[in-house]
Amino acid sequence: QVQLMESGGGTVHPGGSLTLSCAASGSVLSINALGWYRQGPGKQRELVATITTDGTTTYADSVKGRFTISRDYAKNAVSLQMNSLKPEDTAVYYCNARIVLIRVKDYWGQGTQVTVSA
């Protein structure tokens, strides 16, 4: 079992910046990847960015060049630096931990609201 605790959401003007943080606890040594997903109003949950144990990162095309994911291995934490925010970035952002053994197991945080509005 993995528990995830997110922080850092809020409201920001277009062009502004926010940093989301997520701390993992429990079976952290089994985690293969940490990441962020988001779900906007009336939309399905979508991948934002992920980072694997060896540091390989993946980004959604819509956030490339604006968002940066990083991992603190000592603290079992992952952060998402979001710059040049746009109204379409408004969503609930969820921290994700993925464990791959015989099958894939995903764990989710409770979500944190990010609102980009003038």
C-alpha positions in Angstrom: 0.0 0.0 0.0 1.1 3.5 -0.8 -0.3 6.7 0.6 0.0 10.0 -1.2 -0.4 13.5 0.2 -0.6 16.4 -2.1 -0.2 20.1 -1.5 0.3 23.4 -3.3 -2.9 24.0 -5.4 -4.6 27.3 -5.6 -5.7 30.1 -7.9 -3.4 32.0 -10.1 -3.7 34.5 -13.0 -2.9 33.4 -16.6 0.9 33.4 -17.1 1.5 32.7 -13.4 3.2 29.8 -11.7 2.4 27.2 -9.1 4.3 24.3 -7.6 2.5 21.1 -6.6 4.1 18.7 -4.2 3.3 15.1 -3.2 4.8 13.0 -0.4 4.6 9.2 -0.6 4.6 6.9 2.3 4.1 3.1 2.9 5.6 0.7 0.4 7.7 3.4 -1.3 10.5 1.1 -2.3 8.1 -0.7 -4.7 7.2 2.4 -6.6 8.3 2.3 -10.3 7.0 5.8 -11.2 5.5 8.9 -9.7 3.4 11.3 -11.6 0.7 13.9 -12.0 -2.7 13.5 -13.7 -5.5 16.1 -14.0 -9.2 16.2 -14.5 -10.8 19.3 -15.8 -14.5 20.2 -15.7 -16.4 17.7 -17.8 -13.3 16.0 -18.9 -11.6 12.6 -18.4 -8.5 12.3 -16.2 -5.4 12.7 -18.3 -1.7 12.3 -17.8 0.3 15.5 -17.1 3.8 14.2 -16.3 5.5 11.2 -14.9 9.0 10.3 -13.7 10.4 6.8 -13.3 12.9 5.5 -10.7 15.8 6.1 -13.1 14.7 9.7 -13.8 13.0 9.2 -17.2 10.3 11.8 -17.6 7.2 11.9 -19.8 5.0 15.0 -20.4 1.7 15.6 -22.1 2.2 17.7 -25.3 0.0 20.4 -23.8 2.4 21.1 -21.0 5.8 20.5 -22.6 8.1 23.5 -22.1 5.9 24.9 -19.3 5.8 22.2 -16.6 8.7 20.4 -15.0 8.4 17.2 -12.9 11.1 16.4 -10.3 11.6 13.7 -7.7 13.2 13.8 -4.3 14.3 10.2 -3.7 15.4 10.9 -0.1 12.0 12.3 0.8 10.0 10.0 -1.4 8.4 13.0 -2.9 7.5 14.4 -6.4 6.9 18.0 -7.4 5.4 19.6 -10.4 6.6 23.1 -11.3 4.0 24.8 -13.5 4.9 28.0 -15.3 3.1 30.1 -17.9 -0.3 28.7 -16.7 -3.3 28.9 -19.0 -7.0 28.9 -18.2 -7.1 25.4 -19.8 -4.8 24.1 -17.1 -7.6 24.5 -14.6 -8.3 21.1 -13.2 -8.0 18.9 -10.1 -4.5 17.6 -10.1 -3.9 14.1 -8.7 -0.6 12.6 -7.6 -0.1 9.0 -8.8 2.3 6.2 -7.7 2.6 3.2 -10.0 3.9 -0.2 -9.0 4.5 -2.8 -11.7 4.8 -6.4 -10.5 2.7 -9.1 -12.1 0.2 -6.4 -12.9 0.1 -2.6 -12.7 -1.2 -1.1 -9.5 -2.0 2.6 -9.3 -2.3 4.6 -6.1 -3.9 8.1 -6.1 -3.8 11.1 -3.9 -7.0 13.0 -2.9 -6.4 15.7 -5.5 -5.7 19.4 -5.3 -7.5 22.1 -7.2 -5.6 24.4 -9.6 -7.6 27.3 -11.0 -6.2 29.7 -13.6 -8.4 32.7 -14.0 -8.1 36.4 -14.7 
